[in-house]
Amino acid sequence: MTDKLIDSGPVLLDLDEDGVARIRLNRPDASNGMNVEFLTALHDAVLRCHGEPRVRAVILSGEGPNFCAGGDVRTFASKGDALPDYLREATAWLQLAASALIQLRAPVVAAVHGFAAGGGGLGLVCASDFVVAAESAKFMSGAVRVGMAPDAGVSVTLTQLVGLRKAMEILLTNPTLTAAEALDIGLLTKVVPDDALHAEVTDLGRTLAVSAPKAVGETKRLLWSGVGAAVETRLPEEARTVAELAATADAKEGLAAVIERRSPEFTGT
């Protein structure tokens, strides 16, 4: 039996009888692109997991063809000169959601198919405890590509996962990583055939759910304690940087280039 805790909106939340909660990103037509409404809903879903004692494990997945394409560039581009203020709000909600995932005592399993991109998609991957990806999944940052900077704590979590040199390469040159490449550098836990993803993460969620919840929660807390503290100190600087860059001509050009599917022409202004 499944308890539908949030059954409509941009983020859905179910809880099954085994204690496995499923947070499903639910903007499939926008590749689960993040706007303020989406991010407030995501934060609410994670907080519901914090407050529900039946939750023993959480599976985070995306509806539609992609896990999460990052920020909703069309929404961002439509804000014009109001973009910095809009991104201050959006970044704040994304940071709260990422921090809540890290602080959640129940382990979080990200099930990734399609693209996990941008500060949002890659940020959720980095803030999860386990990441199982379909063989066809792809990973990229993309922030610098649109004149922005990473957020969601990625400036800390990605470096911890893959090392400084590889994080620098990923964030500054924006390669599109295959699932196999992401596994090789330590970004992922496991890669499985596309048609096995759902069964694999369900089995992992149930395995975690039958473990001693206090022992699992305390072990997760110990492992994240140093990294989580560093994330909390870095989040305000990430938010300030993103808002500052959003006011530049390069950021507007970067967003326009993505929408128009062309290469951007940056001027440094």
Number of C-alpha atoms within 10 A of each C-alpha: 7 12 12 14 17 18 11 10 12 22 24 21 24 20 23 14 11 17 22 27 30 26 24 22 27 23 20 16 11 18 23 29 27 29 23 19 13 22 26 20 19 26 20 19 22 22 16 15 26 17 10 13 10 17 23 28 28 31 24 22 22 26 19 17 14 25 33 35 25 26 26 20 19 15 16 22 19 13 14 13 13 13 21 20 15 19 22 17 17 23 28 20 23 28 24 22 24 26 22 18 23 24 18 20 22 29 27 26 25 27 24 31 25 22 25 29 26 31 30 30 26 26 26 27 30 26 26 20 19 21 23 25 32 23 20 16 21 23 27 23 28 24 24 17 22 23 21 24 24 22 27 31 30 28 22 23 22 23 17 15 16 18 14 14 9 14 21 15 11 20 22 16 15 18 14 17 17 18 24 18 14 21 17 13 13 14 23 24 15 18 22 18 11 15 10 13 19 17 11 18 24 17 12 16 24 16 14 21 22 13 12 10 17 12 11 18 16 13 14 18 18 12 11 18 14 10 15 20 12 15 23 16 12 17 22 16 12 22 23 15 16 22 21 18 19 27 18 17 14 22 27 24 19 24 24 20 16 16 12 10 9 10 13 19 10 15 9 9 9
